Amino acid sequence: MELVPWLLGFLGKYPEIMVSAACFLLLLCRFRMRRRADRVPTNWPVVGALPAVVVNAGRVHEWVTEFLRAAGMSYVVEGPWGSPGDVLVTADPANVAHMFTANFGNYPKGEEFAAMFDVLGDGIFNADGESWSFQRRKAHALLSDARFRAAVAASTARKLGGGLVPLLDGLAASGAAADLQDVFMRLTFDLTAMFVFGVDPGCLAADFPSVPFAKAMDDAEEVLFYRHVAPVPWLRLQTYLKIGHYKKMAKAREVLDASIAEFIALRRERAADDATGADLLTSYLACQHEIGKDGAELDAFLRDTTLNLMVAGRDTTSSALTWFFWLLSKHPDVEARILAELRAHPPSSTGAGGHRTAAELKRLVYLHAALSESLRLYPPVPFEHKAAVRPDTLPSGVAVGPTRRVIVSLYSMGRMEAVWGKDCEEFRPERWLTPAGRFQHERSCKFAAFNVGPRTCLGRDLAFAQMKAVVAAVVPRFGVTAATAAGGTPPPKLSIILHMKDGLKVKVHRRRED
């Protein structure tokens, strides 16, 4: 009887032996698991569900969807020996409503979340309590400011008319293939930097310049995803040896810190001559007394705040646009209806450069429905991480607590028949419209692309307006043909953001006037 505790202690002390054991079990169960793709993952002794995680690492979102369907939308995945606890994976809207709204106070971000997402510092994604409340109040005040909204609209119109449209026109003339995901990431990087720092980095250009800041953001997000699936002993070993993903994150942080410091310094120089900027950084620099920090502490606060908002603005919108245009390329009937709506509601003479005003964008109801449907199937943030401070029982009947964290799969929720009906995997914008053609909203716990409850995304309206502006600038002028392998769905990248692994290769052609 003394052998078992000795063996467990030995494996905990030497994690490489545990990894070898996991590989051995992986070989034993690999064939059977592949034949039973609809089966819930086996929680093995010592290694937990690690073999299943390794087998399905390249298709994690599809795999989670499969086993949640089989398990009734919630399933406990046990971690290997040495892990801090088990994980409840769920796509149940009732659980989401409970954690994100009804019992919000019991599910703060907490120390574990902050440690896992350490690159984000004390920004709004990691913050709790008064720090979170303050950042949210400031962001809400800025997003509600008429001057800021006008500046955003004008900047977006300029970037579309002077950047995106000429770029696509050049691609159409040359007939060259391009990565539309890269194009959208460059566009949203520039736009977000303008809103956050008041500076246009010029990332969207015909020569596709290398932008270390953007590359560092991609690398950091990849590592953050890896931390969710890799066994804790393996992560600790990489940290101890300063190799692998630890090294990748360290390099990314150096670039992020240096880039943001440069932007802040530039904005401070300009603020000395002009303090009327409508960007977020200028807003914070003007209220340093409210922040209650100075010197290095102030710089750290500005670094964390601006990085969080860069992630929120660049990555989510670019991901949403990429998947949306891929869906349009596969559904010409939807594209035709969007084009008809755009032509039925042309921009007025007051729209700068022929671009639509905010009021005009709101009239594009079918486009709003199509974007919502795309976000349902391909949410930019495919999963949310929660942990209960005190023991709790979710509506699904599963007990959670400090040693059992929760991962909500928003990607899977959009594919649950119990939530969206038998046609849940179909791209059908009409599900968002009433018989009279008006847009009908869904409960946020069911459609959580913009988060739920007190942490609902403040930039939701801005994001929809930007996406509509992009579609309205592109679709009437250009057609896009996607070149995905064998016509299948592009595989998602293993990241906390639902980017396409290999980008979206397209051919652009000018649309003929009817």
Residue, then its C-alpha position, 0 to 999 in steps of 0.5 A: m500500500e505504500l507503493v502508490p504514494w511513493l510513486l505519486g511523489f516520485l512522478g511529482k518530483y520528476p515531471e519528465i518521467m510523468v511526461s514519458a508515462a503520458c506518452f506511453l498511455l497516449l500510444l495505448c489509447r490513441f487508436r481507440m480515441r480516434r475511432r470514438a471521436d464523439r466519446v468524452p475524454t478519459n480521465w486516466p490515473v496520474v495523467g488525467a485527460l492529458p493523452a486526449v488533450v495531446v491527441n486533439a491539440g491540433r483541433v481543440h475547438e472541434w474536439v471540445t464541441e464533440f465531447l460537450r455534445a456527448a456530455g450534455m454541454s458540461y464535462v469535468v476534465e481532470g488534470p495530470w498529477g501536479s496540476p492545481g486542480d480539475v477543469l469544468v468545460t461547459a457550453d451551457p448558457a445557464n452556467v454562463a448566466h450564473m457565473f457572469t451575472a447572478n453570482f458575479g462576485n464569486y467569480p473574479k479574475g483572481e490571482e491564478f488568472a492574472a498569473m496565467f495572463d501576466v503579460l497583460g499586467d494590471g489592465i482591465f482584462n486582469a483587474d478586479g475591484e476598484s482598479w477594474s471599476f476605475q478603468r471601466r469608468k474611464a473607458h466608458a466615458l471616453l467611448s461615450d464622448a461625442r468628440f471621440r466618436a467623431a474622431v473614430a468615424a473620421s479616422t476610420a473613413r480616412k483609413l478605409g478610403g486612403g488605405l484599404v480600398p487602394l490596397l484592394d484595388g491594387l491587388a485586383a489589378s495585379g491578380a495576385a493572391a493575398d492574405l486577407q487576414d493579414v490585411f485586416m489585422r494591419l487595418t485594425f492595428d492601425l485603427t486601434a493604435m490611433f484610438v489608443f495612442g493617437v498615432d497611426p503606425g502605418c502598418l496597412a501599406a502596399d509593401f506590407p511592412s514588418v511590424p514587431f509590435a504586432k508580431a509580439m502580440d501574436d506570439a504572446e497570445e499563442v503562449l497564453f493559449y498554450r498555458h491553458v492546455a500544457p501540463v503544469p510540470w512541463l510549464r514549470l520545467q520550461t520556466y526553470l530552463k528558460i526555454g520554449h514558450y517561456k522564452k517566446m513570451a519573454k521576447a514578446r514582452e520585451v518588444l511590447d514594452a519597448s513599443i508601448a514606451e515609445f508610443i507613450a513618449l511620443r504622445r507626451e511630446r505632442a501633448a505638450d503642444d496639443a492636449t486636445g487629442a481624442d485618444l485614450l492615452t491623452s485622456y489618461l495623461a490629462c487625469q493623472h491626479e485621478i489615477g493616483k500614480d506617478g513616475a514608474e508606477l504611472d508608466a506601468f499603469l499606462r503600459d498595461t491599460t493601453l496593451n489591454l485595449m490594443v488586444a481588444g481592438r485589434d485582434t477581436t475585430s480582425s478575427a471577426l472580419t476574416w471569418f465573415f468574409w470567408l463565410l461570404s465567399k461560401h454563401p453568395d446568396v448572403e453576399a447578394r442580400i448584403l449588396a442589395e441592402l447597401r445599394a438600397h441605403p447609399p451613403s448621404s452627401t454628408g458621409a466623408g468621402g462617400h462613407r456612411t455616417a453612424a446613423e446610416l450604418k445602423r440602418l443596415v439590419y441584414l448586415h448586422a444579422a449576418l455579422s452576428e451570425s458569423l460571431r455566433l459561429y466564430p467568436p473572436v475569443p473562443f473561450e472564457h476562463k473562470a474560477a470560483v472564490r468560494p465553493d459553488t454549484l452551477p445550474s448544471g449540477v456540477a460543483v466548482g470551487p478554488t480547486r476546480r476552475v471553469i472554461v466556457s467554450l463560446y465556440s462550442m456554444g454556437r454549435m450546441e443543438a440544445v441552444w441554437g436548434k438543429d440548424c446550429e451549424e448552418f450560417r443563416p443570418e435570418r435567425w436574427l430577424t423577425p418576420a417583419g425584417r427587424f433585428q431580434h437580440e438574443r440573451s447575452c448568456k446565449f450569444a456571449a461574443f461580447n462577454v456577459g454581465p458587468r464585464t460586457c464589452l464596452g466597445r460592442d457598438l464601436a466594433f459593429a460600426q467598424m465592421k459595417a464600415v469595412v463591409a460597406a467599403v469593400v463589398p460594393r467595390f470588390g468580390v473576394t474568392a477564398a482559396t482554402a484547401a479542398g474547400g474546407t473550413p480553415p483550421p483555427k490557430l492555437s491562440i486565445i484569439l480565433h485567428m486562422k492558422d494559415g491565414l485567408k488566401v484570397k483573390v480580389h476582383r473589381r465588382r462590375e457596376d450593374 
